[in-house]
Amino acid sequence: MEVPAHGWTAGCGLLAGTLSYAFMAIAVVFATRREFLETWFGPLDRLYRAHRLLGIGTLAGLGLHLLLRNDPQGSRIIDLATDLAFRPLGVVGAVLLGLSVVLAVTVRIPYHRWKPIHVVTMVAFSLLTAHALLAADALQPTLGFSMTVIVFAGAGLSAIALRIVDKVTGGARYEVAERVRGPREVEVTLAPRGRLGIPSSRAGQFAFLTATVGGRRETHPFTLTNRAGATDLSFAIRALGDWSSEVQEGLEIGAQVRVQGPFGDFTPLDRRGDADNPQVWIGAGAGVTPFVSAMRSTDASERSSSGYDRNAPVEFIVVARNEEDCPCWSDIESASNDLPWLRLTTAFSSDGARLDARAVDSLISRAPAGAEWFLCGPNGLTTLIARRLRRADVPSALVHREVFDWRGPRLSPWRILLRLSRTRQPAT
């Protein structure tokens, strides 16, 4: 387009709008939860963080588009009749998108109320797609610009169609075969219905469980606690919200559920660099579950079927209030006695133990050289540990961290922007 003839301000506004639309299309594609996305872009927990940041980028681009597009020179780019034909689509789409994104980063809103509202982004994207296509046609742009809009429109609309199909038929069908009730969690075992289940999982991966509990059907990610490659799946579900609390008693034996996955690369038993590297596992609360799967996969009776064995030493630090507060504690305690390479260390607050900066520094100082670190638990704790590891010059390639709470403060774009705006102080 001949931008100088219409004003550089309007041209920048159009560019901001185009980038905003592209960001939104990519965010919609990331939300489809497809295995090829992990192959191309990395583990799904990180993609969800990118999904949220893309949402903020979309809003920022829309704001610049609305601000710069409406300058006196830019208003002459399109005649009034054409402008009135597609402007309302853009305005309504922008308003719906803004409300959806703002609610998405307001983590205090219960999940079951937030999820239906966030689906409005599909409507917003459809409206903004119509706005973009009409604008591209009216502006008589270059072939490259038109193709860009068409490609992102096709990708985004296809992703929306895929998500709708997933809502109806997505995931492999399973049936609840067993329930083991713990003090604060219930571990459910699922048997596949029919011949087709999800692909074989690796120890430490997670999957999405869709179930109807208390008359409410919801989908949530949970770490798989079964041994690697097992046909039957198991999840340890803690009472951390309304739906997960109802699961404790409401998900009965024989209930029909759906499972999609497995996802993630937080897999301590897989080869990472030197296969004989010592490791340090730190699991806090429900963050012990990836390691439970790893221990079950290396049990003497399961080695032949899981394909896993290990000789290098592992120190497993369990952070909890007490034994009853730790999911699958009996399995962890039993594994520490049966696996010669596993050393169990507890950090129970009821005993006065606390994994603060000083305790973490002590762990780092006694860890073997070249040890790999696997961190899973509340974001505040894993952030602290990751910072102390950086301060101790532990290479980032040796630190593996699971994004534990996708809606938690660590993923809040408002907090990220606030941190970026501050001047970074040197470590003391």
DRENMAR-634031 format. One record per residue (C-alpha): residue in one letter; x, y, z. Coordinates in steps of 0.05 Angstrom, whole numbers, plus 5000, padded with zeros to 4 digits. Layout:
AXYZ
...
This chain:
M500050005000
E502250714987
V502950895060
P505851595051
A499751805011
H495351655071
G500051805128
W505151395164
T500951405227
A495251045192
G500150565160
C503050385229
G495850295254
L494449805198
L500849435213
A499049385287
G492149115269
T495248595223
L500248365276
S494748345328
Y490547895284
A496447435271
F497847385346
M490647195359
A490646665304
I496946345332
A494046355403
V487845995377
V492145465343
F496245365407
A489745225444
T488144615401
R492544155444
R495443755386
E501643315392
F505043635332
L505144305368
E509844015420
T514243745365
W514744415332
F514444915389
G515944555454
P512044255513
L504744425521
D505444755589
R510145275558
L505445365499
Y499845555547
R504346095575
A505646335504
H498146305491
R496846795547
L502447265526
L499847255455
G493147465483
I496348075515
G500048225450
T493448185413
L490248695459
A496349165454
G496149115378
L488749255376
G489549865420
L494950155374
H490649985314
L484650355341
L488850945364
L493151035301
R488050835249
N483251405267
D487851995252
P485152515203
Q489452265145
G488151535158
S480651635157
R481051775083
I483951095066
I477150775057
D470751105035
L465251205086
A460450675059
T465750135061
D468250365129
L461250295159
A460749595130
F466349285170
R468049775227
P462549505274
L465248795264
G472049035288
V469449425347
V464948865373
G470348355363
A475448785399
V470748895458
L469148155465
L476447965460
G478548485511
L473448235562
S475447515551
V482947645559
V481948075621
L477847535653
A482947015633
V488447355673
T483947465733
V485746815767
R480846905824
I474946755779
P472946025788
Y474945585729
H467845335714
R465546065707
W471646305669
K471845745617
P465145895582
I466746635581
H473546505551
V470146125494
V467646805472
T474546895440
M472246425385
V466546905369
A471247495374
F476147175326
S470647035276
L468347755278
L475448015271
T476647535214
A470747835176
H473448525193
A480448345168
L478048025103
L473448615087
A479149095102
A483948715059
D479048725001
A477349465009
L484549695015
Q486649334951
P493249134984
T499248764957
L498848024945
G503447885004
F498748255052
S492647905026
M495847225031
T498147365102
V491047525124
I488246915087
V493446435117
F492246665189
A484646675178
G484845965152
A489245725209
G485046055263
L478345845235
S480745125226
A483245125298
I476445365322
A472944815283
L477744305313
R476244545383
I468844485371
V469643775347
D474043625408
K468543875454
V463743365424
T468142765410
G475242935431
G479542455472
A479941705481
R474341375520
Y475941085588
E472240815648
V473840905722
A476140215745
E478840375814
R479040915867
V484140985923
R482241525973
G487841906008
P487542446062
R487343016011
E486842675944
V483742105907
E487641685857
V483241415802
T485240855755
L482140865685
A481340275638
P480540395563
R473740265532
G474939885468
R481639785435
L483840505426
G486840895484
I491841465485
P498941325460
S503941035510
S506041555561
R512841695589
A514041755663
G512442465684
Q507742665627
F500742935637
A494042865602
F487343225599
L481642885636
T474543055617
A469142815665
T462242995689
V461943105764
G456243415802
G452643545737
R458443955711
R462943715654
E469944005656
T476743865627
H483043925669
P490343725661
F493243215711
T499842855715
L499542125699
T501741715759
N501641035725
R508040695703
A510740885634
G507240535577
A501640245619
T494940105586
D490940315647
L491941035667
S491841355736
F491342065762
A492142325833
I487042885839
R487543365898
A481843795924
L484444465899
G477944765872
D470444665866
W470644135812
S476743755839
S473543755908
E467243435881
V471542915845
Q473742645912
E466942305921
G463242445856
L467642075806
E465041375818
I467340695793
G464340575725
A463941315707
Q465441455633
V470941965620
R475342195562
V482842295562
Q487142685513
G494742645513
P499942495535
F503643165535
G509843475566
D517243335568
F518243345644
T520842635642
P526642495690
L527841795665
D528941975593
R535942085566
R538242805576
G545542895560
D549442365598
A544741795615
D548541665679
N547942375706
P545842415779
Q539242775790
V535743195843
W528143155844
I524243685883
G516743575888
A512144005930
G504943815944
A501643535882
G508343665847
V510742985871
T506342625820
P511242625761
F516342295805
V511241785830
S510441555758
A518041525751
M518841105813
R513340625793
S516640545724
T523240335756
D520339855805
A523639165798
S517138835776
E515839355722
R522639465690
S521638975634
S515039275612
S516740005622
G523639965592
Y526640395647
D532340245693
R537040695731
N543740655766
A545841385776
P543941675844
V537642095854
E535942525914
F528542635920
I526443225964
V519043205983
V516043856007
A509443826044
R506143986110
N506743266134
E506142546108
E498542596102
D499243226060
C503642866009
P500042495953
C501841765945
W506341796006
S506241046019
D508740915948
I514241435956
E516441146023
S516340435995
A520340635934
S525640965976
N526740296011
D526639865949
L530540295899
P538040305916
W539440925875
L533941345908
R535341775970
L529142076001
T529442736039
T523243046070
A521943776082
F515743746125
S513544406154
S510344056213
D517343836233
G520044546227
A523444416160
R522844936106
L525744976037
D527945706039
A533846026004
R538845776055
A536245066051
V536445085975
D543645335976
S545444756022
L542244265972
I546144575915
S552744545952
R552043805967
A549243595900
P554143195855
A557543575800
G553543565736
A547043365770
E540543505734
W535043855772
F527643715763
L522944205797
C515444125804
G510844485852
P507945165868
N510845715824
G513546115881
L517845545906
T520445315838
T522046035820
L526146105884
I529945465870
A531245645797
R534046325818
R538746005869
L541045515816
R542546085768
R546246445823
A550445815835
D552145805760
V548445145748
P547545115672
S540445235650
A540744595608
L541044195673
V534844525703
H528044255683
R521844585710
E514544395702
V509644975696
F505344745754
D499645245755
W497545495686
R492846025714
G497446215772
P501146875785
R507446645748
L503546645682
S499947305695
P501747785639
W500448375685
R505848135732
I510547985675
L509748685646
L510748985716
R517248595724
L519748805656
S518349535673
R522849505735
T530249605733
R533748945746
Q538248985806
P544748585808
A544647975853
T547848065921
